[in-house]
Amino acid sequence: MKLEELFNAVRARGEGAHMAHVYYGDPCEDFSIKLIETLAENGADIIEFGIPFSDPIADGAIFQAACERALKAGVTPAKCIEGIKKLRDRGLKTPVILTTYFNIVYNMGLVNFLNKAKDAGVQGVLIPDLPIEEAQPLLELTRKLGLHLILQVAPTTSRERLSRILAEASGFIYLIGLEGVTGSKFRSKKTTATLIEKVKAETNIPVMVGFGISKREHAETLIAAGADGVVVGSAYARIYAVNITNPFERLSEIARLAREIKLGCIRGQKIKLNVSL
């Protein structure tokens, strides 16, 4: 399913979208396959498929540890792309956003990386450490291949840079809802609501809000503030990391949280935006 079709479908149902972020191969590939399938079956509308990296500067302690475990287990970018192919062969229809750091893309070669991603069944790529000022080569290549380069905005993004990002964006905007890293404690007050409003006033592209979202109430607040969806990642890794020697035992708890997050994405719920969460 294309991203445009996905957002049209959830919008028609009166919902926001739920994107679940997973670092592939933590603690093993078999678990990641089952984790992604569990999330997709329990309310994840989009899978953010992370390639483990040795220095994930946008990530907090939970995801840093996930990357370390995956790398120690021998996961490589090539194995990640094969993992996406395996998921597609097993019947996964959910859109996939491939998230990685630019070092990996550069070393694989831009064209080679994007071709392999597309062949595997990816709808878009997200590169947290690629600023808009350096993104033009990838923007041109992704457009030629029919992929989306997902761009990010943050509370610290200037108006000038925001306008430039929105002019180039496609698929959706990833709005970083706080100043910090993934897994930080999320406090949604008027600042986040104001940023959502500012972005949506300048673009019709869907706005997905991430960083620090870990429960239904967070999703409810952000959807009520006008977001088109939410991104949840560290909260899922935190659950299975409790029993990292047998993470399969935690899948039922992860499924429950995924369903709760999706319930929080239902529009029309009356939420006080100034409540500290």
Stockholm file with secondary structure:
# STOCKHOLM 1.0

chainA/1-277         MKLEELFNAVRARGEGAHMAHVYYGDPCEDFSIKLIETLAENGADIIEFGIPFSDPIADGAIFQAACERALKAGVTPAKCIEGIKKLRDRGLKTPVILTTYFNIVYNMGLVNFLNKAKDAGVQGVLIPDLPIEEAQPLLELTRKLGLHLILQVAPTTSRERLSRILAEASGFIYLIGLEGVTGSKFRSKKTTATLIEKVKAETNIPVMVGFGISKREHAETLIAAGADGVVVGSAYARIYAVNITNPFERLSEIARLAREIKLGCIRGQKIKLNVSL
#=GR chainA/1-277 SS CCHHHHHHHHHHTTBCEEEEEEETTSSCHHHHHHHHHHHHHTTCSEEEEECCCSCCTTBCHHHHHHHHHHHHTTCCHHHHHHHHHHHHHTTCCSCEEEECCHHHHHHHCHHHHHHHHHHHTCCEEECTTCCGGGCHHHHHHHHHHTCEEEEEECTTCCHHHHHHHHHHCCSCEEEECSSSCBTCCCCCCHHHHHHHHHHHTTCCSCEEEESSCCSHHHHHHHHHTTCSEEEECHHHHHHHHTTTTSGGGGHHHHHHHHHHHHHHTBTTCCCCTTCCC
#=GC SS_cons         CCHHHHHHHHHHTTBCEEEEEEETTSSCHHHHHHHHHHHHHTTCSEEEEECCCSCCTTBCHHHHHHHHHHHHTTCCHHHHHHHHHHHHHTTCCSCEEEECCHHHHHHHCHHHHHHHHHHHTCCEEECTTCCGGGCHHHHHHHHHHTCEEEEEECTTCCHHHHHHHHHHCCSCEEEECSSSCBTCCCCCCHHHHHHHHHHHTTCCSCEEEESSCCSHHHHHHHHHTTCSEEEECHHHHHHHHTTTTSGGGGHHHHHHHHHHHHHHTBTTCCCCTTCCC
//
